[in-house]
Amino acid sequence: MEKKPFVTKEQLDEITKQYPTPFHLYDEKGIRENAERVKKAFAWNPGFREYFAVKATPNPTLMKIMKEYGFGCDCSSMTELMLSEACGFSGDGIMFSSNVTPAEEYQKAESIGAIINLDDITHIDYLEKAIGSIPKKISCRFNPGGLFKLSNGIMDNPGDSKYGMTEEQMFEAFRILKSKGAKEFGIHAFLASNTVSNDYYPQLAGILFDLAVRLQKETGCHITFINLSGGVGIPYRPDQEPNDILAIGEGVRRVYEKILVPAGMGDVKLCTEMGRFMMGPYGCLVTRAIHEKHIYKEYIGCDACAANLMRPAMYGAYHHITVMGKENEPCDHKYDVTGSLCENNDKFAIDRMLPKIDIGDLLVIHDTGAHGFSMGYNYNGRLWSSELLLHTDGSVEMIRRAETPKDYFATLDFTPEYKKMFGDQ
């Protein structure tokens, strides 16, 4: 698959006249078209709802686009709950799937009517003490243990994951929750991250549907929804084929009709919690080459760094890079593309073959729409960039301003030194 930016050099030349690099840029057209595809893929399930994973891209403008399509929010912290509430989400429109959860976060989730998804059996008593009762509608997270395999090999190792309950604990948890007044039950599981395979959701669905049938039969609990969570990935590399969400939806439908319908559970609503698939390809990090270095290797230094996109430094993750205006030139130069942090892993690419890069060239780092900006940090005092949205009509809107030194020092504003530095700014 050829990797092409969703923005042209001419557009970026105009954008950078007003907004200095680096910045994260999002593609409204791509986001909306993808949301339509997801709705179409699961339209066969009348109760289907995508709960957008807020952690992936916690920006109100983008979250409100998701809301336009009837999607909800998947939250895992107090601030994500607060952000979702501020964006107009409430009640069943919020799924709260957290772990090692503080009592005040359960209290906040309960106060706005969010569906609480329990990560551990010990959280039942903890939740009851925190909010005074057990909600009528509740979910439990399942971890089957062992290795999770697809036809193309081992995808992940749930047995090493800190999340979820064992099968035995799921049965016990449902019985306890029922005895404490719960009426509607859900099952949730996340077994593998960033799967580029149309088989992941159908295979996961088979595991969860089979468990649901046995749980409902043996505990008498009424299971009303099953949450396939996230894990549907995107092709970061040009040689990867993208997932076909329509084929995935059809695969889940076949498993649903094979397992749930014969068991009299054809009314079960399905949920997903996709962040990467919903936003990943529709965001990019735009940066400018500001230095070059010729020592034992050839280096290009950018005005962005790992503080703007930490995935390559943290995971060794691949992100494709386009040198704008040189898309058709031969990739005959080998570079390490780096940032400015005092860390040697601050590299967006290592030994990457690219066209000759000149100082001032704009680089588009692809597929940063999920877990890009949101994983940023302030090491070395580097400041968070702005976020921009390329609208369907070609106009550009700043949807988050860049951080300033005053923002960075704001948590010290009780000190005389802060007041001396910034006065009443």
Disulfide bonds with the S-S distance in Angstrom:
none
